[in-house]
Amino acid sequence: QLRLVESGGGLVQPGGSLRLSCAVSGFTWETNIIGWFRQAPGKEREGISCISIRGETMLNYADSVRGRFTISRDIAKTTVYLQMDSLKPEDTAVYYCARATRPYSSPCSVAVGRYDFWGKGTQVTVSS
């Protein structure tokens, strides 16, 4: 059975860094893309990055995090990481990873509706 488990969240000061992990287990040939999303209180869930987990590396970022966040993968560990640098208070949210069966767009889509299986999330709070 597919399982996605996020970890690495916490409290960090503005300008600081965190690295989130998404451990993927039990996946089948149907799991090709892992995406990162976040949801702040009172706001809609936002797609922020995605990466292919097999074959050629394809990745994408939302404009809100491009240049500050870096997505990567460790195929041997079946884990996807999100390195978050230069964090701002507006980055405060629950962060989720999710899987998509295909990219849907090139290089991959960060649209929430394209993802069909989700982890439970990890809280990131950016505050002084």
C-alpha positions in Angstrom: 0.0 0.0 0.0 1.3 3.4 -1.0 2.4 5.5 2.0 3.8 9.1 2.0 5.3 10.4 5.3 6.5 14.0 5.6 9.1 15.1 8.2 11.5 17.9 9.0 9.0 20.7 9.8 9.5 23.0 12.8 9.9 26.6 14.0 12.5 28.7 12.3 13.4 32.4 12.3 12.9 34.5 9.2 15.9 34.1 6.8 16.5 30.6 8.2 16.4 27.2 6.5 14.6 23.9 6.8 14.8 20.6 4.9 11.6 18.6 4.5 11.6 14.9 3.6 8.9 12.8 2.0 9.5 9.1 2.5 7.7 7.1 -0.2 6.9 3.4 0.4 4.8 0.8 -1.2 4.6 2.7 -4.5 3.9 1.0 -7.8 4.6 1.7 -11.4 1.8 4.2 -11.2 3.7 6.6 -9.0 5.9 8.8 -11.2 5.7 12.3 -9.8 6.0 13.6 -6.2 4.8 17.1 -5.5 5.1 19.4 -2.5 2.2 21.6 -1.4 1.4 23.9 1.5 -1.7 25.2 3.1 -1.8 28.2 5.4 -4.7 28.8 7.8 -7.7 30.2 5.9 -6.1 29.7 2.5 -6.3 27.2 -0.3 -3.7 24.5 -0.7 -0.9 25.7 -3.0 1.3 23.6 -5.2 5.0 24.7 -4.8 7.2 22.1 -6.4 7.3 18.7 -8.1 9.8 16.1 -9.3 9.9 12.9 -11.2 11.0 9.9 -9.2 12.1 7.6 -12.0 14.1 8.1 -15.1 15.2 11.5 -16.3 14.9 14.2 -13.6 12.1 16.6 -14.3 11.2 19.3 -11.8 9.2 22.4 -11.4 8.6 25.3 -9.0 5.9 27.8 -8.3 6.9 31.4 -8.7 6.3 32.0 -5.0 9.3 29.7 -4.0 11.5 29.7 -7.1 15.1 30.6 -6.2 14.5 29.9 -2.5 13.4 26.3 -2.4 15.1 23.3 -4.0 13.5 19.9 -4.6 15.6 16.8 -5.0 15.3 13.0 -4.9 17.1 10.0 -3.5 15.9 7.1 -5.6 17.7 4.5 -3.5 15.9 5.8 -0.4 12.7 6.5 -2.3 12.7 9.9 -0.6 12.0 13.4 -1.9 13.5 16.4 -0.2 12.5 20.1 -0.2 15.3 22.4 0.9 13.8 25.7 2.0 16.1 28.7 2.3 15.5 32.4 3.0 12.3 31.5 4.7 9.7 34.2 5.3 6.8 34.5 7.7 4.4 34.0 4.8 5.9 30.5 4.2 4.2 29.4 7.4 1.9 26.5 6.6 1.3 22.8 6.8 3.5 21.2 4.1 2.3 18.1 2.3 3.7 15.8 -0.3 1.6 13.9 -2.7 1.9 11.6 -5.7 0.7 11.9 -9.3 0.7 9.1 -11.8 2.0 11.2 -14.6 3.5 14.7 -15.2 0.3 16.2 -16.9 2.4 19.1 -18.1 6.1 19.6 -18.9 8.2 19.3 -16.8 5.5 18.4 -14.2 2.4 20.0 -12.8 1.9 21.5 -9.4 -1.8 21.7 -9.7 -3.5 20.2 -6.6 -6.1 18.4 -8.6 -3.5 16.3 -10.5 -2.4 14.5 -7.3 -4.4 11.6 -5.9 -2.6 10.4 -2.8 -1.4 12.6 0.0 0.7 12.5 3.2 -0.6 13.9 6.5 1.6 16.9 6.4 4.3 18.6 8.6 4.0 22.1 10.2 6.4 24.8 9.2 6.4 28.0 11.2 8.5 31.0 10.4 8.6 33.5 13.2 10.9 35.5 15.3 
